[in-house]
Amino acid sequence: MAEIKIVTEVAGRVCAIAASNGGEIGIGDDVVFVEAMKMEIPVASPAAGRIKSILVSVDDVVAEGQTIATLEA
Protein backbone atom coordinates (compact mmCIF):
# COMPACT_ATOMS: atom_id res chain seq x y z
CA MET A 1 0.00 0.00 0.00
CA ALA A 2 1.15 3.51 -0.78
CA GLU A 3 1.61 6.03 2.02
CA ILE A 4 0.22 9.47 1.19
CA LYS A 5 0.94 12.61 3.23
CA ILE A 6 -1.98 14.91 3.96
CA VAL A 7 -0.75 18.51 4.18
CA THR A 8 -2.37 21.79 5.13
CA GLU A 9 -2.45 24.63 2.63
CA VAL A 10 -2.78 27.32 5.31
CA ALA A 11 -0.98 28.26 8.50
CA GLY A 12 -3.04 28.49 11.66
CA ARG A 13 -4.28 26.61 14.72
CA VAL A 14 -5.86 23.16 14.62
CA CYS A 15 -9.37 23.69 15.97
CA ALA A 16 -10.91 20.24 15.29
CA ILE A 17 -9.95 16.76 14.15
CA ALA A 18 -12.59 15.02 12.04
CA ALA A 19 -10.79 11.71 11.37
CA SER A 20 -9.26 9.09 13.65
CA ASN A 21 -6.30 6.73 13.45
CA GLY A 22 -7.27 3.57 11.60
CA GLY A 23 -10.46 5.10 10.23
CA GLU A 24 -11.57 4.77 6.62
CA ILE A 25 -11.71 7.99 4.64
CA GLY A 26 -12.80 8.96 1.12
CA ILE A 27 -11.43 11.41 -1.42
CA GLY A 28 -12.28 14.93 -0.29
CA ASP A 29 -13.33 13.94 3.24
CA ASP A 30 -12.29 16.40 5.94
CA VAL A 31 -9.39 15.28 8.14
CA VAL A 32 -8.81 18.35 10.32
CA PHE A 33 -9.97 21.96 10.52
CA VAL A 34 -7.44 24.78 10.78
CA GLU A 35 -8.47 28.18 12.14
CA ALA A 36 -6.90 31.00 10.13
CA MET A 37 -8.05 34.63 10.01
CA LYS A 38 -11.10 33.74 12.17
CA MET A 39 -12.25 31.11 9.65
CA GLU A 40 -12.29 27.32 10.00
CA ILE A 41 -10.62 25.88 6.90
CA PRO A 42 -10.98 22.13 6.26
CA VAL A 43 -8.00 20.02 5.23
CA ALA A 44 -9.35 17.32 2.91
CA SER A 45 -7.96 13.91 2.04
CA PRO A 46 -6.42 13.73 -1.45
CA ALA A 47 -7.23 10.00 -1.77
CA ALA A 48 -9.38 7.24 -0.30
CA GLY A 49 -7.89 4.83 2.21
CA ARG A 50 -7.21 4.29 5.89
CA ILE A 51 -5.72 6.93 8.22
CA LYS A 52 -2.33 5.61 9.35
CA SER A 53 -1.54 8.44 11.78
CA ILE A 54 -2.78 11.85 12.83
CA LEU A 55 0.31 13.98 13.50
CA VAL A 56 -1.36 17.00 15.16
CA SER A 57 -3.60 17.70 18.15
CA VAL A 58 -6.27 20.31 18.80
CA ASP A 59 -4.67 23.73 19.53
CA ASP A 60 -1.42 22.83 17.71
CA VAL A 61 -0.08 25.62 15.49
CA VAL A 62 0.66 24.41 11.96
CA ALA A 63 2.60 25.93 9.07
CA GLU A 64 1.59 26.06 5.42
CA GLY A 65 2.66 22.80 3.76
CA GLN A 66 3.01 20.89 7.05
CA THR A 67 2.09 17.21 7.05
CA ILE A 68 -0.85 16.73 9.41
CA ALA A 69 -1.62 13.06 8.78
CA THR A 70 -0.59 10.02 6.75
CA LEU A 71 -2.91 7.81 4.75
CA GLU A 72 -2.56 4.25 3.43
CA ALA A 73 -4.16 4.07 0.00
PDB file of N, CA, C and O in Angstrom:
ATOM      1  N   MET A   1       0.832  -1.185   0.000  1.00  0.00           N
ATOM      2  CA  MET A   1       0.000   0.000   0.000  1.00  0.00           C
ATOM      3  C   MET A   1       0.877   1.249   0.000  1.00  0.00           C
ATOM      4  O   MET A   1       1.934   1.286   0.629  1.00  0.00           O
ATOM      5  N   ALA A   2       0.423   2.247  -0.704  1.00  0.00           N
ATOM      6  CA  ALA A   2       1.154   3.511  -0.777  1.00  0.00           C
ATOM      7  C   ALA A   2       0.816   4.373   0.427  1.00  0.00           C
ATOM      8  O   ALA A   2      -0.322   4.394   0.897  1.00  0.00           O
ATOM      9  N   GLU A   3       1.829   5.088   0.921  1.00  0.00           N
ATOM     10  CA  GLU A   3       1.608   6.034   2.019  1.00  0.00           C
ATOM     11  C   GLU A   3       1.540   7.435   1.435  1.00  0.00           C
ATOM     12  O   GLU A   3       2.460   7.876   0.745  1.00  0.00           O
ATOM     13  N   ILE A   4       0.456   8.126   1.713  1.00  0.00           N
ATOM     14  CA  ILE A   4       0.225   9.472   1.194  1.00  0.00           C
ATOM     15  C   ILE A   4       0.226  10.439   2.364  1.00  0.00           C
ATOM     16  O   ILE A   4      -0.390  10.174   3.397  1.00  0.00           O
ATOM     17  N   LYS A   5       0.921  11.564   2.204  1.00  0.00           N
ATOM     18  CA  LYS A   5       0.935  12.606   3.227  1.00  0.00           C
ATOM     19  C   LYS A   5      -0.215  13.567   2.981  1.00  0.00           C
ATOM     20  O   LYS A   5      -0.460  13.978   1.846  1.00  0.00           O
ATOM     21  N   ILE A   6      -0.913  13.920   4.038  1.00  0.00           N
ATOM     22  CA  ILE A   6      -1.980  14.910   3.964  1.00  0.00           C
ATOM     23  C   ILE A   6      -1.401  16.192   4.551  1.00  0.00           C
ATOM     24  O   ILE A   6      -0.989  16.219   5.711  1.00  0.00           O
ATOM     25  N   VAL A   7      -1.371  17.252   3.752  1.00  0.00           N
ATOM     26  CA  VAL A   7      -0.748  18.507   4.180  1.00  0.00           C
ATOM     27  C   VAL A   7      -1.773  19.635   4.200  1.00  0.00           C
ATOM     28  O   VAL A   7      -2.765  19.612   3.472  1.00  0.00           O
ATOM     29  N   THR A   8      -1.507  20.620   5.050  1.00  0.00           N
ATOM     30  CA  THR A   8      -2.369  21.786   5.128  1.00  0.00           C
ATOM     31  C   THR A   8      -1.875  22.862   4.167  1.00  0.00           C
ATOM     32  O   THR A   8      -0.671  23.037   3.979  1.00  0.00           O
ATOM     33  N   GLU A   9      -2.805  23.569   3.569  1.00  0.00           N
ATOM     34  CA  GLU A   9      -2.453  24.631   2.627  1.00  0.00           C
ATOM     35  C   GLU A   9      -2.414  25.998   3.301  1.00  0.00           C
ATOM     36  O   GLU A   9      -2.057  26.993   2.670  1.00  0.00           O
ATOM     37  N   VAL A  10      -2.780  26.050   4.584  1.00  0.00           N
ATOM     38  CA  VAL A  10      -2.783  27.321   5.314  1.00  0.00           C
ATOM     39  C   VAL A  10      -2.083  27.150   6.660  1.00  0.00           C
ATOM     40  O   VAL A  10      -2.041  26.055   7.223  1.00  0.00           O
ATOM     41  N   ALA A  11      -1.543  28.242   7.155  1.00  0.00           N
ATOM     42  CA  ALA A  11      -0.976  28.259   8.502  1.00  0.00           C
ATOM     43  C   ALA A  11      -2.075  28.673   9.470  1.00  0.00           C
ATOM     44  O   ALA A  11      -2.940  29.481   9.130  1.00  0.00           O
ATOM     45  N   GLY A  12      -2.038  28.122  10.662  1.00  0.00           N
ATOM     46  CA  GLY A  12      -3.041  28.485  11.659  1.00  0.00           C
ATOM     47  C   GLY A  12      -3.008  27.531  12.831  1.00  0.00           C
ATOM     48  O   GLY A  12      -1.998  26.882  13.100  1.00  0.00           O
ATOM     49  N   ARG A  13      -4.147  27.456  13.533  1.00  0.00           N
ATOM     50  CA  ARG A  13      -4.277  26.612  14.719  1.00  0.00           C
ATOM     51  C   ARG A  13      -5.278  25.507  14.438  1.00  0.00           C
ATOM     52  O   ARG A  13      -6.358  25.767  13.907  1.00  0.00           O
ATOM     53  N   VAL A  14      -4.932  24.281  14.788  1.00  0.00           N
ATOM     54  CA  VAL A  14      -5.856  23.157  14.616  1.00  0.00           C
ATOM     55  C   VAL A  14      -7.008  23.341  15.612  1.00  0.00           C
ATOM     56  O   VAL A  14      -6.793  23.373  16.824  1.00  0.00           O
ATOM     57  N   CYS A  15      -8.223  23.462  15.086  1.00  0.00           N
ATOM     58  CA  CYS A  15      -9.367  23.688  15.969  1.00  0.00           C
ATOM     59  C   CYS A  15     -10.260  22.453  16.101  1.00  0.00           C
ATOM     60  O   CYS A  15     -11.075  22.384  17.021  1.00  0.00           O
ATOM     61  N   ALA A  16     -10.123  21.474  15.197  1.00  0.00           N
ATOM     62  CA  ALA A  16     -10.910  20.245  15.295  1.00  0.00           C
ATOM     63  C   ALA A  16     -10.267  19.158  14.447  1.00  0.00           C
ATOM     64  O   ALA A  16      -9.639  19.432  13.425  1.00  0.00           O
ATOM     65  N   ILE A  17     -10.438  17.918  14.896  1.00  0.00           N
ATOM     66  CA  ILE A  17      -9.950  16.761  14.150  1.00  0.00           C
ATOM     67  C   ILE A  17     -11.164  15.906  13.808  1.00  0.00           C
ATOM     68  O   ILE A  17     -11.877  15.435  14.694  1.00  0.00           O
ATOM     69  N   ALA A  18     -11.390  15.712  12.502  1.00  0.00           N
ATOM     70  CA  ALA A  18     -12.594  15.023  12.035  1.00  0.00           C
ATOM     71  C   ALA A  18     -12.365  13.543  11.752  1.00  0.00           C
ATOM     72  O   ALA A  18     -13.330  12.795  11.600  1.00  0.00           O
ATOM     73  N   ALA A  19     -11.117  13.106  11.678  1.00  0.00           N
ATOM     74  CA  ALA A  19     -10.791  11.711  11.374  1.00  0.00           C
ATOM     75  C   ALA A  19     -10.075  11.089  12.568  1.00  0.00           C
ATOM     76  O   ALA A  19      -9.643  11.793  13.481  1.00  0.00           O
ATOM     77  N   SER A  20      -9.956   9.771  12.551  1.00  0.00           N
ATOM     78  CA  SER A  20      -9.256   9.092  13.646  1.00  0.00           C
ATOM     79  C   SER A  20      -8.290   8.053  13.085  1.00  0.00           C
ATOM     80  O   SER A  20      -8.471   7.553  11.974  1.00  0.00           O
ATOM     81  N   ASN A  21      -7.273   7.740  13.863  1.00  0.00           N
ATOM     82  CA  ASN A  21      -6.299   6.733  13.453  1.00  0.00           C
ATOM     83  C   ASN A  21      -7.014   5.420  13.137  1.00  0.00           C
ATOM     84  O   ASN A  21      -7.853   4.956  13.910  1.00  0.00           O
ATOM     85  N   GLY A  22      -6.675   4.836  12.003  1.00  0.00           N
ATOM     86  CA  GLY A  22      -7.266   3.569  11.598  1.00  0.00           C
ATOM     87  C   GLY A  22      -8.602   3.692  10.899  1.00  0.00           C
ATOM     88  O   GLY A  22      -9.130   2.699  10.399  1.00  0.00           O
ATOM     89  N   GLY A  23      -9.162   4.899  10.852  1.00  0.00           N
ATOM     90  CA  GLY A  23     -10.463   5.097  10.234  1.00  0.00           C
ATOM     91  C   GLY A  23     -10.398   5.154   8.720  1.00  0.00           C
ATOM     92  O   GLY A  23      -9.407   5.607   8.147  1.00  0.00           O
ATOM     93  N   GLU A  24     -11.450   4.694   8.082  1.00  0.00           N
ATOM     94  CA  GLU A  24     -11.565   4.765   6.623  1.00  0.00           C
ATOM     95  C   GLU A  24     -11.957   6.183   6.230  1.00  0.00           C
ATOM     96  O   GLU A  24     -12.719   6.849   6.932  1.00  0.00           O
ATOM     97  N   ILE A  25     -11.423   6.636   5.094  1.00  0.00           N
ATOM     98  CA  ILE A  25     -11.706   7.994   4.636  1.00  0.00           C
ATOM     99  C   ILE A  25     -11.798   7.996   3.114  1.00  0.00           C
ATOM    100  O   ILE A  25     -11.122   7.213   2.447  1.00  0.00           O
ATOM    101  N   GLY A  26     -12.621   8.862   2.574  1.00  0.00           N
ATOM    102  CA  GLY A  26     -12.797   8.956   1.122  1.00  0.00           C
ATOM    103  C   GLY A  26     -12.100  10.184   0.554  1.00  0.00           C
ATOM    104  O   GLY A  26     -11.653  11.058   1.297  1.00  0.00           O
ATOM    105  N   ILE A  27     -12.015  10.241  -0.750  1.00  0.00           N
ATOM    106  CA  ILE A  27     -11.432  11.405  -1.420  1.00  0.00           C
ATOM    107  C   ILE A  27     -12.265  12.631  -1.061  1.00  0.00           C
ATOM    108  O   ILE A  27     -13.489  12.620  -1.191  1.00  0.00           O
ATOM    109  N   GLY A  28     -11.597  13.682  -0.610  1.00  0.00           N
ATOM    110  CA  GLY A  28     -12.278  14.933  -0.292  1.00  0.00           C
ATOM    111  C   GLY A  28     -12.883  14.997   1.100  1.00  0.00           C
ATOM    112  O   GLY A  28     -13.412  16.038   1.490  1.00  0.00           O
ATOM    113  N   ASP A  29     -12.817  13.907   1.860  1.00  0.00           N
ATOM    114  CA  ASP A  29     -13.334  13.938   3.236  1.00  0.00           C
ATOM    115  C   ASP A  29     -12.436  14.808   4.098  1.00  0.00           C
ATOM    116  O   ASP A  29     -11.218  14.827   3.917  1.00  0.00           O
ATOM    117  N   ASP A  30     -13.044  15.533   5.043  1.00  0.00           N
ATOM    118  CA  ASP A  30     -12.288  16.398   5.935  1.00  0.00           C
ATOM    119  C   ASP A  30     -11.515  15.566   6.952  1.00  0.00           C
ATOM    120  O   ASP A  30     -12.038  14.609   7.523  1.00  0.00           O
ATOM    121  N   VAL A  31     -10.247  15.954   7.167  1.00  0.00           N
ATOM    122  CA  VAL A  31      -9.393  15.275   8.138  1.00  0.00           C
ATOM    123  C   VAL A  31      -9.265  16.136   9.390  1.00  0.00           C
ATOM    124  O   VAL A  31      -9.511  15.662  10.499  1.00  0.00           O
ATOM    125  N   VAL A  32      -8.881  17.399   9.215  1.00  0.00           N
ATOM    126  CA  VAL A  32      -8.809  18.353  10.323  1.00  0.00           C
ATOM    127  C   VAL A  32      -9.341  19.696   9.847  1.00  0.00           C
ATOM    128  O   VAL A  32      -9.526  19.925   8.652  1.00  0.00           O
ATOM    129  N   PHE A  33      -9.584  20.584  10.820  1.00  0.00           N
ATOM    130  CA  PHE A  33      -9.971  21.961  10.525  1.00  0.00           C
ATOM    131  C   PHE A  33      -8.920  22.873  11.138  1.00  0.00           C
ATOM    132  O   PHE A  33      -8.547  22.721  12.301  1.00  0.00           O
ATOM    133  N   VAL A  34      -8.447  23.829  10.332  1.00  0.00           N
ATOM    134  CA  VAL A  34      -7.443  24.784  10.782  1.00  0.00           C
ATOM    135  C   VAL A  34      -8.092  26.159  10.844  1.00  0.00           C
ATOM    136  O   VAL A  34      -8.718  26.604   9.882  1.00  0.00           O
ATOM    137  N   GLU A  35      -7.939  26.833  11.987  1.00  0.00           N
ATOM    138  CA  GLU A  35      -8.470  28.182  12.143  1.00  0.00           C
ATOM    139  C   GLU A  35      -7.409  29.167  11.662  1.00  0.00           C
ATOM    140  O   GLU A  35      -6.290  29.197  12.173  1.00  0.00           O
ATOM    141  N   ALA A  36      -7.784  29.972  10.669  1.00  0.00           N
ATOM    142  CA  ALA A  36      -6.900  31.000  10.133  1.00  0.00           C
ATOM    143  C   ALA A  36      -7.740  32.224   9.801  1.00  0.00           C
ATOM    144  O   ALA A  36      -8.769  32.102   9.136  1.00  0.00           O
ATOM    145  N   MET A  37      -7.333  33.365  10.238  1.00  0.00           N
ATOM    146  CA  MET A  37      -8.048  34.626  10.006  1.00  0.00           C
ATOM    147  C   MET A  37      -9.520  34.519  10.425  1.00  0.00           C
ATOM    148  O   MET A  37     -10.411  34.989   9.716  1.00  0.00           O
ATOM    149  N   LYS A  38      -9.762  33.897  11.581  1.00  0.00           N
ATOM    150  CA  LYS A  38     -11.099  33.740  12.170  1.00  0.00           C
ATOM    151  C   LYS A  38     -12.042  32.892  11.323  1.00  0.00           C
ATOM    152  O   LYS A  38     -13.263  33.002  11.442  1.00  0.00           O
ATOM    153  N   MET A  39     -11.463  32.036  10.458  1.00  0.00           N
ATOM    154  CA  MET A  39     -12.250  31.110   9.646  1.00  0.00           C
ATOM    155  C   MET A  39     -11.757  29.698   9.911  1.00  0.00           C
ATOM    156  O   MET A  39     -10.569  29.488  10.155  1.00  0.00           O
ATOM    157  N   GLU A  40     -12.670  28.726   9.865  1.00  0.00           N
ATOM    158  CA  GLU A  40     -12.291  27.319   9.995  1.00  0.00           C
ATOM    159  C   GLU A  40     -12.140  26.741   8.593  1.00  0.00           C
ATOM    160  O   GLU A  40     -13.114  26.642   7.846  1.00  0.00           O
ATOM    161  N   ILE A  41     -10.921  26.363   8.242  1.00  0.00           N
ATOM    162  CA  ILE A  41     -10.623  25.877   6.900  1.00  0.00           C
ATOM    163  C   ILE A  41     -10.377  24.372   6.961  1.00  0.00           C
ATOM    164  O   ILE A  41      -9.480  23.923   7.673  1.00  0.00           O
ATOM    165  N   PRO A  42     -11.165  23.588   6.222  1.00  0.00           N
ATOM    166  CA  PRO A  42     -10.978  22.133   6.256  1.00  0.00           C
ATOM    167  C   PRO A  42      -9.746  21.700   5.465  1.00  0.00           C
ATOM    168  O   PRO A  42      -9.414  22.286   4.434  1.00  0.00           O
ATOM    169  N   VAL A  43      -9.079  20.668   5.965  1.00  0.00           N
ATOM    170  CA  VAL A  43      -7.997  20.023   5.235  1.00  0.00           C
ATOM    171  C   VAL A  43      -8.559  18.676   4.782  1.00  0.00           C
ATOM    172  O   VAL A  43      -8.870  17.816   5.607  1.00  0.00           O
ATOM    173  N   ALA A  44      -8.686  18.500   3.475  1.00  0.00           N
ATOM    174  CA  ALA A  44      -9.346  17.323   2.915  1.00  0.00           C
ATOM    175  C   ALA A  44      -8.337  16.265   2.495  1.00  0.00           C
ATOM    176  O   ALA A  44      -7.180  16.564   2.202  1.00  0.00           O
ATOM    177  N   SER A  45      -8.798  15.037   2.473  1.00  0.00           N
ATOM    178  CA  SER A  45      -7.963  13.914   2.044  1.00  0.00           C
ATOM    179  C   SER A  45      -7.834  13.918   0.524  1.00  0.00           C
ATOM    180  O   SER A  45      -8.835  14.066  -0.179  1.00  0.00           O
ATOM    181  N   PRO A  46      -6.609  13.758   0.005  1.00  0.00           N
ATOM    182  CA  PRO A  46      -6.422  13.730  -1.450  1.00  0.00           C
ATOM    183  C   PRO A  46      -6.738  12.372  -2.083  1.00  0.00           C
ATOM    184  O   PRO A  46      -6.765  12.250  -3.307  1.00  0.00           O
ATOM    185  N   ALA A  47      -6.978  11.348  -1.249  1.00  0.00           N
ATOM    186  CA  ALA A  47      -7.234  10.000  -1.765  1.00  0.00           C
ATOM    187  C   ALA A  47      -8.085   9.227  -0.759  1.00  0.00           C
ATOM    188  O   ALA A  47      -8.232   9.639   0.392  1.00  0.00           O
ATOM    189  N   ALA A  48      -8.632   8.122  -1.200  1.00  0.00           N
ATOM    190  CA  ALA A  48      -9.383   7.243  -0.305  1.00  0.00           C
ATOM    191  C   ALA A  48      -8.425   6.242   0.324  1.00  0.00           C
ATOM    192  O   ALA A  48      -7.429   5.858  -0.288  1.00  0.00           O
ATOM    193  N   GLY A  49      -8.726   5.825   1.538  1.00  0.00           N
ATOM    194  CA  GLY A  49      -7.893   4.835   2.207  1.00  0.00           C
ATOM    195  C   GLY A  49      -8.150   4.802   3.694  1.00  0.00           C
ATOM    196  O   GLY A  49      -9.242   5.124   4.161  1.00  0.00           O
ATOM    197  N   ARG A  50      -7.120   4.405   4.436  1.00  0.00           N
ATOM    198  CA  ARG A  50      -7.212   4.293   5.889  1.00  0.00           C
ATOM    199  C   ARG A  50      -6.188   5.242   6.516  1.00  0.00           C
ATOM    200  O   ARG A  50      -5.029   5.272   6.104  1.00  0.00           O
ATOM    201  N   ILE A  51      -6.627   6.020   7.521  1.00  0.00           N
ATOM    202  CA  ILE A  51      -5.721   6.930   8.220  1.00  0.00           C
ATOM    203  C   ILE A  51      -4.692   6.105   8.984  1.00  0.00           C
ATOM    204  O   ILE A  51      -5.046   5.296   9.841  1.00  0.00           O
ATOM    205  N   LYS A  52      -3.419   6.316   8.668  1.00  0.00           N
ATOM    206  CA  LYS A  52      -2.335   5.613   9.351  1.00  0.00           C
ATOM    207  C   LYS A  52      -1.968   6.336  10.641  1.00  0.00           C
ATOM    208  O   LYS A  52      -1.795   5.706  11.683  1.00  0.00           O
ATOM    209  N   SER A  53      -1.850   7.671  10.569  1.00  0.00           N
ATOM    210  CA  SER A  53      -1.540   8.438  11.776  1.00  0.00           C
ATOM    211  C   SER A  53      -1.977   9.882  11.627  1.00  0.00           C
ATOM    212  O   SER A  53      -1.865  10.478  10.556  1.00  0.00           O
ATOM    213  N   ILE A  54      -2.478  10.431  12.723  1.00  0.00           N
ATOM    214  CA  ILE A  54      -2.777  11.855  12.829  1.00  0.00           C
ATOM    215  C   ILE A  54      -1.586  12.465  13.559  1.00  0.00           C
ATOM    216  O   ILE A  54      -1.260  12.036  14.666  1.00  0.00           O
ATOM    217  N   LEU A  55      -0.937  13.447  12.966  1.00  0.00           N
ATOM    218  CA  LEU A  55       0.307  13.982  13.501  1.00  0.00           C
ATOM    219  C   LEU A  55       0.138  15.281  14.286  1.00  0.00           C
ATOM    220  O   LEU A  55       1.123  15.849  14.757  1.00  0.00           O
ATOM    221  N   VAL A  56      -1.100  15.755  14.431  1.00  0.00           N
ATOM    222  CA  VAL A  56      -1.359  16.996  15.160  1.00  0.00           C
ATOM    223  C   VAL A  56      -2.441  16.766  16.201  1.00  0.00           C
ATOM    224  O   VAL A  56      -3.150  15.760  16.170  1.00  0.00           O
ATOM    225  N   SER A  57      -2.556  17.710  17.120  1.00  0.00           N
ATOM    226  CA  SER A  57      -3.598  17.698  18.147  1.00  0.00           C
ATOM    227  C   SER A  57      -4.344  19.029  18.093  1.00  0.00           C
ATOM    228  O   SER A  57      -3.858  19.995  17.505  1.00  0.00           O
ATOM    229  N   VAL A  58      -5.514  19.075  18.704  1.00  0.00           N
ATOM    230  CA  VAL A  58      -6.272  20.315  18.796  1.00  0.00           C
ATOM    231  C   VAL A  58      -5.409  21.341  19.526  1.00  0.00           C
ATOM    232  O   VAL A  58      -4.746  21.020  20.512  1.00  0.00           O
ATOM    233  N   ASP A  59      -5.425  22.571  19.032  1.00  0.00           N
ATOM    234  CA  ASP A  59      -4.665  23.730  19.525  1.00  0.00           C
ATOM    235  C   ASP A  59      -3.216  23.768  19.058  1.00  0.00           C
ATOM    236  O   ASP A  59      -2.501  24.714  19.387  1.00  0.00           O
ATOM    237  N   ASP A  60      -2.752  22.760  18.295  1.00  0.00           N
ATOM    238  CA  ASP A  60      -1.415  22.835  17.710  1.00  0.00           C
ATOM    239  C   ASP A  60      -1.392  23.939  16.645  1.00  0.00           C
ATOM    240  O   ASP A  60      -2.377  24.150  15.937  1.00  0.00           O
ATOM    241  N   VAL A  61      -0.269  24.630  16.544  1.00  0.00           N
ATOM    242  CA  VAL A  61      -0.075  25.622  15.488  1.00  0.00           C
ATOM    243  C   VAL A  61       0.640  24.920  14.340  1.00  0.00           C
ATOM    244  O   VAL A  61       1.662  24.264  14.541  1.00  0.00           O
ATOM    245  N   VAL A  62       0.092  25.064  13.130  1.00  0.00           N
ATOM    246  CA  VAL A  62       0.656  24.407  11.957  1.00  0.00           C
ATOM    247  C   VAL A  62       1.093  25.441  10.931  1.00  0.00           C
ATOM    248  O   VAL A  62       0.545  26.542  10.864  1.00  0.00           O
ATOM    249  N   ALA A  63       2.089  25.070  10.130  1.00  0.00           N
ATOM    250  CA  ALA A  63       2.598  25.934   9.071  1.00  0.00           C
ATOM    251  C   ALA A  63       2.037  25.482   7.731  1.00  0.00           C
ATOM    252  O   ALA A  63       1.640  24.329   7.568  1.00  0.00           O
ATOM    253  N   GLU A  64       2.009  26.394   6.785  1.00  0.00           N
ATOM    254  CA  GLU A  64       1.589  26.061   5.424  1.00  0.00           C
ATOM    255  C   GLU A  64       2.493  24.962   4.884  1.00  0.00           C
ATOM    256  O   GLU A  64       3.716  25.073   4.968  1.00  0.00           O
ATOM    257  N   GLY A  65       1.906  23.899   4.328  1.00  0.00           N
ATOM    258  CA  GLY A  65       2.664  22.802   3.756  1.00  0.00           C
ATOM    259  C   GLY A  65       3.069  21.730   4.755  1.00  0.00           C
ATOM    260  O   GLY A  65       3.750  20.771   4.391  1.00  0.00           O
ATOM    261  N   GLN A  66       2.658  21.880   6.014  1.00  0.00           N
ATOM    262  CA  GLN A  66       3.009  20.894   7.050  1.00  0.00           C
ATOM    263  C   GLN A  66       2.170  19.637   6.893  1.00  0.00           C
ATOM    264  O   GLN A  66       0.973  19.711   6.614  1.00  0.00           O
ATOM    265  N   THR A  67       2.804  18.477   7.073  1.00  0.00           N
ATOM    266  CA  THR A  67       2.090  17.211   7.049  1.00  0.00           C
ATOM    267  C   THR A  67       1.303  17.077   8.349  1.00  0.00           C
ATOM    268  O   THR A  67       1.865  17.185   9.439  1.00  0.00           O
ATOM    269  N   ILE A  68      -0.006  16.841   8.225  1.00  0.00           N
ATOM    270  CA  ILE A  68      -0.854  16.735   9.414  1.00  0.00           C
ATOM    271  C   ILE A  68      -1.312  15.308   9.668  1.00  0.00           C
ATOM    272  O   ILE A  68      -1.752  14.979  10.770  1.00  0.00           O
ATOM    273  N   ALA A  69      -1.209  14.454   8.640  1.00  0.00           N
ATOM    274  CA  ALA A  69      -1.621  13.057   8.781  1.00  0.00           C
ATOM    275  C   ALA A  69      -1.020  12.238   7.640  1.00  0.00           C
ATOM    276  O   ALA A  69      -0.592  12.783   6.623  1.00  0.00           O
ATOM    277  N   THR A  70      -0.997  10.920   7.831  1.00  0.00           N
ATOM    278  CA  THR A  70      -0.591  10.019   6.754  1.00  0.00           C
ATOM    279  C   THR A  70      -1.732   9.045   6.478  1.00  0.00           C
ATOM    280  O   THR A  70      -2.511   8.697   7.366  1.00  0.00           O
ATOM    281  N   LEU A  71      -1.806   8.621   5.234  1.00  0.00           N
ATOM    282  CA  LEU A  71      -2.909   7.805   4.745  1.00  0.00           C
ATOM    283  C   LEU A  71      -2.351   6.601   4.001  1.00  0.00           C
ATOM    284  O   LEU A  71      -1.407   6.745   3.224  1.00  0.00           O
ATOM    285  N   GLU A  72      -2.904   5.434   4.218  1.00  0.00           N
ATOM    286  CA  GLU A  72      -2.565   4.252   3.432  1.00  0.00           C
ATOM    287  C   GLU A  72      -3.619   4.084   2.361  1.00  0.00           C
ATOM    288  O   GLU A  72      -4.797   3.886   2.659  1.00  0.00           O
ATOM    289  N   ALA A  73      -3.193   4.163   1.115  1.00  0.00           N
ATOM    290  CA  ALA A  73      -4.156   4.075   0.003  1.00  0.00           C
ATOM    291  C   ALA A  73      -3.922   2.804  -0.787  1.00  0.00           C
ATOM    292  O   ALA A  73      -4.627   2.544  -1.762  1.00  0.00           O
TER     293      ALA A  73
END
